[in-house]
Amino acid sequence: MRNPQIENLFSSLKLEPAFQAIASALAAPASRRLRLSGLTATAKALCSALLQEATGRPQIIVVEGVKQAEILA
């Protein structure tokens, strides 16, 4: 079941200049990797999902340990 309010929130996040800059950098043909730091685990998960949706590119997410991997999953 989809929640229109959450979808609107995510849509507005994708319009933020910082997000657009990251998505553009990832969409460039020469782009290989991007490192995001300083985000909470929730923000990392959200940003990763939105970037994959925006760019259509596969992702490899490296975390410190099993606990962090479980949090992101």
MMTF fields as JSON, N, C-alpha, C and O atoms, coordinates in Angstrom:
{
  "mmtfVersion": "1.0.0",
  "mmtfProducer": "UNKNOWN",
  "numBonds": 291,
  "numAtoms": 292,
  "numGroups": 73,
  "numChains": 1,
  "numModels": 1,
  "chainsPerModel": [1],
  "groupsPerChain": [73],
  "chainIdList": ["A"],
  "bondAtomList": [4, 2, 8, 6, 12, 10, 16, 14, 20, 18, 24, 22, 28, 26, 32, 30, 36, 34, 40, 38, 44, 42, 48, 46, 52, 50, 56, 54, 60, 58, 64, 62, 68, 66, 72, 70, 76, 74, 80, 78, 84, 82, 88, 86, 92, 90, 96, 94, 100, 98, 104, 102, 108, 106, 112, 110, 116, 114, 120, 118, 124, 122, 128, 126, 132, 130, 136, 134, 140, 138, 144, 142, 148, 146, 152, 150, 156, 154, 160, 158, 164, 162, 168, 166, 172, 170, 176, 174, 180, 178, 184, 182, 188, 186, 192, 190, 196, 194, 200, 198, 204, 202, 208, 206, 212, 210, 216, 214, 220, 218, 224, 222, 228, 226, 232, 230, 236, 234, 240, 238, 244, 242, 248, 246, 252, 250, 256, 254, 260, 258, 264, 262, 268, 266, 272, 270, 276, 274, 280, 278, 284, 282, 288, 286],
  "bondOrderList": [1, 1, 1, 1, 1, 1, 1, 1, 1, 1, 1, 1, 1, 1, 1, 1, 1, 1, 1, 1, 1, 1, 1, 1, 1, 1, 1, 1, 1, 1, 1, 1, 1, 1, 1, 1, 1, 1, 1, 1, 1, 1, 1, 1, 1, 1, 1, 1, 1, 1, 1, 1, 1, 1, 1, 1, 1, 1, 1, 1, 1, 1, 1, 1, 1, 1, 1, 1, 1, 1, 1, 1],
  "groupList": [{"groupName": "MET", "atomNameList": ["N", "CA", "C", "O"], "elementList": ["N", "C", "C", "O"], "formalChargeList": [0, 0, 0, 0], "bondAtomList": [1, 0, 2, 1, 3, 2], "bondOrderList": [1, 1, 2], "singleLetterCode": "M", "chemCompType": "L-PEPTIDE LINKING"}, {"groupName": "ARG", "atomNameList": ["N", "CA", "C", "O"], "elementList": ["N", "C", "C", "O"], "formalChargeList": [0, 0, 0, 0], "bondAtomList": [1, 0, 2, 1, 3, 2], "bondOrderList": [1, 1, 2], "singleLetterCode": "R", "chemCompType": "L-PEPTIDE LINKING"}, {"groupName": "ASN", "atomNameList": ["N", "CA", "C", "O"], "elementList": ["N", "C", "C", "O"], "formalChargeList": [0, 0, 0, 0], "bondAtomList": [1, 0, 2, 1, 3, 2], "bondOrderList": [1, 1, 2], "singleLetterCode": "N", "chemCompType": "L-PEPTIDE LINKING"}, {"groupName": "PRO", "atomNameList": ["N", "CA", "C", "O"], "elementList": ["N", "C", "C", "O"], "formalChargeList": [0, 0, 0, 0], "bondAtomList": [1, 0, 2, 1, 3, 2], "bondOrderList": [1, 1, 2], "singleLetterCode": "P", "chemCompType": "L-PEPTIDE LINKING"}, {"groupName": "GLN", "atomNameList": ["N", "CA", "C", "O"], "elementList": ["N", "C", "C", "O"], "formalChargeList": [0, 0, 0, 0], "bondAtomList": [1, 0, 2, 1, 3, 2], "bondOrderList": [1, 1, 2], "singleLetterCode": "Q", "chemCompType": "L-PEPTIDE LINKING"}, {"groupName": "ILE", "atomNameList": ["N", "CA", "C", "O"], "elementList": ["N", "C", "C", "O"], "formalChargeList": [0, 0, 0, 0], "bondAtomList": [1, 0, 2, 1, 3, 2], "bondOrderList": [1, 1, 2], "singleLetterCode": "I", "chemCompType": "L-PEPTIDE LINKING"}, {"groupName": "GLU", "atomNameList": ["N", "CA", "C", "O"], "elementList": ["N", "C", "C", "O"], "formalChargeList": [0, 0, 0, 0], "bondAtomList": [1, 0, 2, 1, 3, 2], "bondOrderList": [1, 1, 2], "singleLetterCode": "E", "chemCompType": "L-PEPTIDE LINKING"}, {"groupName": "LEU", "atomNameList": ["N", "CA", "C", "O"], "elementList": ["N", "C", "C", "O"], "formalChargeList": [0, 0, 0, 0], "bondAtomList": [1, 0, 2, 1, 3, 2], "bondOrderList": [1, 1, 2], "singleLetterCode": "L", "chemCompType": "L-PEPTIDE LINKING"}, {"groupName": "PHE", "atomNameList": ["N", "CA", "C", "O"], "elementList": ["N", "C", "C", "O"], "formalChargeList": [0, 0, 0, 0], "bondAtomList": [1, 0, 2, 1, 3, 2], "bondOrderList": [1, 1, 2], "singleLetterCode": "F", "chemCompType": "L-PEPTIDE LINKING"}, {"groupName": "SER", "atomNameList": ["N", "CA", "C", "O"], "elementList": ["N", "C", "C", "O"], "formalChargeList": [0, 0, 0, 0], "bondAtomList": [1, 0, 2, 1, 3, 2], "bondOrderList": [1, 1, 2], "singleLetterCode": "S", "chemCompType": "L-PEPTIDE LINKING"}, {"groupName": "LYS", "atomNameList": ["N", "CA", "C", "O"], "elementList": ["N", "C", "C", "O"], "formalChargeList": [0, 0, 0, 0], "bondAtomList": [1, 0, 2, 1, 3, 2], "bondOrderList": [1, 1, 2], "singleLetterCode": "K", "chemCompType": "L-PEPTIDE LINKING"}, {"groupName": "ALA", "atomNameList": ["N", "CA", "C", "O"], "elementList": ["N", "C", "C", "O"], "formalChargeList": [0, 0, 0, 0], "bondAtomList": [1, 0, 2, 1, 3, 2], "bondOrderList": [1, 1, 2], "singleLetterCode": "A", "chemCompType": "L-PEPTIDE LINKING"}, {"groupName": "GLY", "atomNameList": ["N", "CA", "C", "O"], "elementList": ["N", "C", "C", "O"], "formalChargeList": [0, 0, 0, 0], "bondAtomList": [1, 0, 2, 1, 3, 2], "bondOrderList": [1, 1, 2], "singleLetterCode": "G", "chemCompType": "PEPTIDE LINKING"}, {"groupName": "THR", "atomNameList": ["N", "CA", "C", "O"], "elementList": ["N", "C", "C", "O"], "formalChargeList": [0, 0, 0, 0], "bondAtomList": [1, 0, 2, 1, 3, 2], "bondOrderList": [1, 1, 2], "singleLetterCode": "T", "chemCompType": "L-PEPTIDE LINKING"}, {"groupName": "CYS", "atomNameList": ["N", "CA", "C", "O"], "elementList": ["N", "C", "C", "O"], "formalChargeList": [0, 0, 0, 0], "bondAtomList": [1, 0, 2, 1, 3, 2], "bondOrderList": [1, 1, 2], "singleLetterCode": "C", "chemCompType": "L-PEPTIDE LINKING"}, {"groupName": "VAL", "atomNameList": ["N", "CA", "C", "O"], "elementList": ["N", "C", "C", "O"], "formalChargeList": [0, 0, 0, 0], "bondAtomList": [1, 0, 2, 1, 3, 2], "bondOrderList": [1, 1, 2], "singleLetterCode": "V", "chemCompType": "L-PEPTIDE LINKING"}],
  "groupTypeList": [0, 1, 2, 3, 4, 5, 6, 2, 7, 8, 9, 9, 7, 10, 7, 6, 3, 11, 8, 4, 11, 5, 11, 9, 11, 7, 11, 11, 3, 11, 9, 1, 1, 7, 1, 7, 9, 12, 7, 13, 11, 13, 11, 10, 11, 7, 14, 9, 11, 7, 7, 4, 6, 11, 13, 12, 1, 3, 4, 5, 5, 15, 15, 6, 12, 15, 10, 4, 11, 6, 5, 7, 11],
  "groupIdList": [1, 2, 3, 4, 5, 6, 7, 8, 9, 10, 11, 12, 13, 14, 15, 16, 17, 18, 19, 20, 21, 22, 23, 24, 25, 26, 27, 28, 29, 30, 31, 32, 33, 34, 35, 36, 37, 38, 39, 40, 41, 42, 43, 44, 45, 46, 47, 48, 49, 50, 51, 52, 53, 54, 55, 56, 57, 58, 59, 60, 61, 62, 63, 64, 65, 66, 67, 68, 69, 70, 71, 72, 73],
  "secStructList": [7, 7, 7, 2, 2, 2, 2, 2, 2, 2, 2, 2, 2, 2, 6, 1, 2, 2, 2, 2, 2, 2, 2, 2, 2, 2, 2, 1, 6, 6, 7, 7, 7, 7, 7, 7, 7, 1, 7, 7, 2, 2, 2, 2, 2, 2, 2, 2, 2, 2, 2, 2, 2, 2, 2, 7, 7, 7, 7, 7, 7, 7, 7, 1, 1, 2, 2, 2, 2, 2, 2, 2, 7],
  "xCoordList": [0.837, 0.0, 0.887, 1.811, 0.606, 1.412, 0.797, -0.422, 1.676, 1.242, 1.57, 2.745, 0.553, 0.807, 1.632, 2.406, 1.483, 2.248, 3.734, 4.573, 4.052, 5.467, 6.025, 7.167, 5.247, 5.713, 5.965, 6.917, 5.128, 5.347, 6.625, 7.374, 6.869, 8.089, 9.317, 10.269, 9.3, 10.43, 10.608, 11.736, 9.514, 9.606, 10.243, 11.049, 9.879, 10.464, 11.951, 12.74, 12.336, 13.757, 14.563, 15.693, 13.996, 14.705, 14.906, 15.746, 14.148, 14.276, 15.3, 15.628, 15.796, 16.787, 18.07, 18.508, 18.673, 19.897, 21.027, 21.726, 21.208, 22.287, 22.034, 22.955, 20.795, 20.469, 20.643, 21.178, 20.204, 20.351, 21.824, 22.172, 22.672, 24.106, 24.69, 25.471, 24.311, 24.804, 24.288, 25.049, 23.002, 22.405, 23.05, 23.304, 23.315, 23.965, 25.381, 25.816, 26.094, 27.462, 27.458, 28.326, 26.487, 26.407, 25.943, 26.333, 25.128, 24.599, 25.626, 25.46, 26.678, 27.701, 28.396, 28.683, 28.667, 29.285, 30.622, 30.935, 31.406, 32.722, 32.66, 33.677, 31.495, 31.362, 31.527, 30.876, 32.394, 32.602, 32.116, 31.458, 32.433, 32.053, 31.749, 32.163, 31.022, 30.648, 30.693, 30.246, 31.217, 31.295, 30.426, 30.63, 29.458, 28.607, 28.953, 29.017, 29.172, 29.48, 28.755, 28.255, 28.716, 28.078, 26.571, 25.902, 26.023, 24.578, 24.239, 25.045, 23.052, 22.578, 22.288, 22.201, 22.141, 21.844, 20.545, 20.454, 19.553, 18.279, 18.456, 17.907, 19.21, 19.452, 20.238, 19.975, 21.2, 21.967, 21.063, 21.161, 20.188, 19.277, 18.343, 18.131, 17.788, 16.879, 17.6, 17.104, 18.76, 19.533, 19.933, 19.862, 20.344, 20.728, 19.551, 19.694, 18.398, 17.211, 16.799, 16.475, 16.81, 16.412, 17.424, 17.04, 18.711, 19.722, 19.618, 19.791, 19.338, 19.181, 17.974, 18.026, 16.895, 15.693, 15.958, 15.493, 16.702, 16.959, 17.931, 17.795, 18.919, 19.959, 19.786, 20.236, 19.139, 18.998, 20.282, 20.356, 21.297, 22.584, 22.66, 22.097, 23.346, 23.513, 24.4, 25.18, 24.254, 25.023, 25.693, 25.167, 26.849, 27.511, 27.678, 28.303, 27.116, 27.18, 28.069, 27.794, 29.133, 30.082, 29.854, 29.811, 29.711, 29.499, 30.538, 31.278, 30.581, 31.601, 31.434, 32.427, 30.21, 30.011, 28.6, 27.791, 28.332, 27.038, 25.891, 24.823, 26.115, 25.051, 24.628, 23.435, 25.598, 25.283, 24.59, 23.692, 24.998, 24.357, 22.9, 22.02, 22.646, 21.277, 20.427, 19.259, 21.011, 20.273, 19.882, 18.751, 20.81, 20.507, 19.488, 18.657, 19.561, 18.613, 17.22, 16.277],
  "yCoordList": [-1.171, 0.0, 1.241, 1.352, 2.157, 3.373, 4.511, 4.649, 5.315, 6.475, 7.733, 8.041, 8.463, 9.648, 10.725, 11.423, 10.871, 11.886, 11.555, 12.442, 10.299, 9.895, 10.005, 10.43, 9.631, 9.77, 11.233, 11.54, 12.14, 13.572, 14.042, 14.848, 13.537, 13.892, 13.432, 14.195, 12.187, 11.675, 12.454, 12.732, 12.805, 13.586, 14.944, 15.426, 15.558, 16.863, 16.724, 17.617, 15.621, 15.405, 15.284, 15.767, 14.645, 14.471, 15.792, 15.879, 16.822, 18.135, 19.034, 20.108, 18.609, 19.405, 19.526, 18.549, 20.721, 20.918, 19.944, 19.461, 19.657, 18.736, 17.339, 16.693, 16.879, 15.561, 15.559, 14.6, 16.609, 16.702, 16.663, 16.043, 17.315, 17.318, 15.915, 15.488, 15.205, 13.838, 12.924, 12.138, 13.023, 12.173, 12.461, 11.536, 13.726, 14.077, 13.519, 13.026, 13.603, 13.069, 11.564, 11.037, 10.868, 9.418, 9.024, 7.975, 9.843, 9.518, 9.739, 9.226, 10.489, 10.762, 9.462, 8.629, 9.283, 8.034, 7.707, 6.534, 8.713, 8.475, 8.235, 7.929, 8.371, 8.221, 6.768, 5.881, 6.528, 5.167, 4.984, 3.992, 5.925, 5.743, 7.078, 8.143, 6.972, 8.143, 7.742, 6.655, 8.595, 8.313, 9.332, 10.541, 8.821, 9.679, 9.425, 8.277, 10.483, 10.32, 11.401, 12.38, 11.19, 12.166, 12.041, 12.923, 10.954, 10.743, 9.682, 8.797, 9.783, 8.729, 7.488, 7.566, 6.361, 5.117, 5.238, 4.752, 5.875, 6.064, 6.938, 6.635, 8.01, 8.901, 8.199, 8.416, 7.361, 6.602, 5.656, 5.56, 4.96, 4.027, 4.771, 4.337, 5.884, 6.668, 7.239, 7.16, 7.809, 8.403, 7.338, 7.581, 6.184, 5.102, 4.664, 4.478, 4.502, 4.08, 5.134, 4.8, 6.394, 7.462, 7.634, 7.905, 7.476, 7.587, 6.441, 6.65, 5.243, 4.119, 4.352, 4.086, 4.847, 5.134, 6.241, 6.164, 7.269, 8.41, 8.077, 8.596, 7.208, 6.943, 5.604, 5.439, 4.655, 3.327, 2.523, 1.453, 3.025, 2.336, 1.407, 1.711, 0.28, -0.622, 0.029, 0.939, -0.465, 0.086, -1.028, -2.134, -0.714, -1.557, -0.669, 0.389, -1.108, -0.319, -1.06, -2.2, -0.395, -0.979, -0.348, 0.874, -1.204, -0.726, -1.35, -2.25, -0.864, -1.282, -2.712, -3.4, -3.168, -4.505, -5.017, -4.383, -6.168, -6.833, -5.998, -5.917, -5.383, -4.595, -3.44, -3.197, -2.735, -1.637, -2.156, -1.501, -3.316, -3.906, -4.243, -4.006, -4.789, -5.115, -3.851, -3.844, -2.788, -1.528, -0.995, -0.545, -1.039, -0.545, -1.42, -0.928, -2.718, -3.628, -3.394, -4.058],
  "zCoordList": [0.0, 0.0, 0.0, 0.806, -0.892, -1.023, -0.231, -0.135, 0.329, 1.091, 0.281, 0.081, -0.187, -1.016, -0.315, -0.969, 0.989, 1.708, 1.709, 1.551, 1.884, 1.869, 0.461, 0.283, -0.535, -1.918, -2.264, -2.982, -1.765, -1.988, -1.299, -1.851, -0.098, 0.619, -0.159, -0.325, -0.636, -1.406, -2.702, -3.108, -3.349, -4.582, -4.315, -5.11, -3.193, -2.876, -2.538, -2.846, -1.911, -1.618, -2.902, -2.972, -3.916, -5.182, -5.911, -6.806, -5.542, -6.18, -5.477, -5.981, -4.339, -3.609, -4.44, -5.048, -4.469, -5.261, -4.902, -5.792, -3.631, -3.233, -3.799, -4.3, -3.719, -4.268, -5.776, -6.333, -6.441, -7.893, -8.306, -9.311, -7.543, -7.854, -7.735, -8.585, -6.686, -6.494, -7.6, -8.164, -7.909, -8.947, -10.308, -11.08, -10.602, -11.87, -11.938, -12.979, -10.819, -10.792, -11.015, -11.711, -10.429, -10.603, -12.002, -12.514, -12.607, -13.933, -15.036, -16.143, -14.754, -15.763, -16.153, -15.294, -17.452, -17.921, -17.26, -17.057, -16.925, -16.337, -14.831, -14.208, -14.255, -12.803, -12.395, -12.949, -11.431, -10.953, -9.534, -9.221, -8.681, -7.284, -6.634, -7.092, -5.569, -4.789, -3.329, -2.963, -2.514, -1.088, -0.358, -0.472, 0.389, 1.212, 2.663, 3.103, 3.395, 4.811, 5.601, 5.048, 6.906, 7.769, 7.84, 8.378, 7.302, 7.328, 8.369, 8.655, 8.922, 9.82, 8.987, 7.762, 9.639, 8.925, 8.138, 7.011, 8.716, 8.024, 6.792, 5.733, 6.92, 5.789, 4.691, 3.508, 5.067, 4.071, 3.295, 2.071, 4.002, 3.341, 2.391, 1.26, 2.846, 2.018, 0.811, -0.313, 1.043, -0.052, -1.076, -2.281, -0.613, -1.524, -2.39, -3.599, -1.767, -2.518, -3.539, -4.679, -3.14, -4.058, -5.189, -6.326, -4.884, -5.936, -6.936, -8.137, -6.455, -7.38, -8.275, -9.475, -7.697, -8.493, -9.505, -10.643, -9.101, -9.979, -11.107, -12.215, -10.83, -11.823, -12.533, -13.667, -11.874, -12.459, -12.435, -13.039, -11.743, -11.693, -10.494, -9.442, -10.632, -9.482, -8.426, -8.709, -7.208, -6.1, -5.313, -5.192, -4.788, -3.794, -2.574, -2.64, -1.469, -0.248, 0.742, 1.114, 1.157, 2.09, 3.459, 3.598, 4.464, 5.829, 6.753, 6.358, 7.973, 8.921, 9.409, 9.645, 9.562, 10.101, 9.864, 9.187, 10.434, 10.249, 10.803, 10.196, 11.949, 12.571, 11.646, 11.465, 11.068, 10.157, 8.899, 8.37, 8.424, 7.239, 7.545, 6.717, 8.722, 9.104, 9.227, 8.839, 9.765, 9.895, 8.532, 8.345, 7.565, 6.216, 5.501, 4.737, 5.756, 5.09, 5.616, 5.185]
}
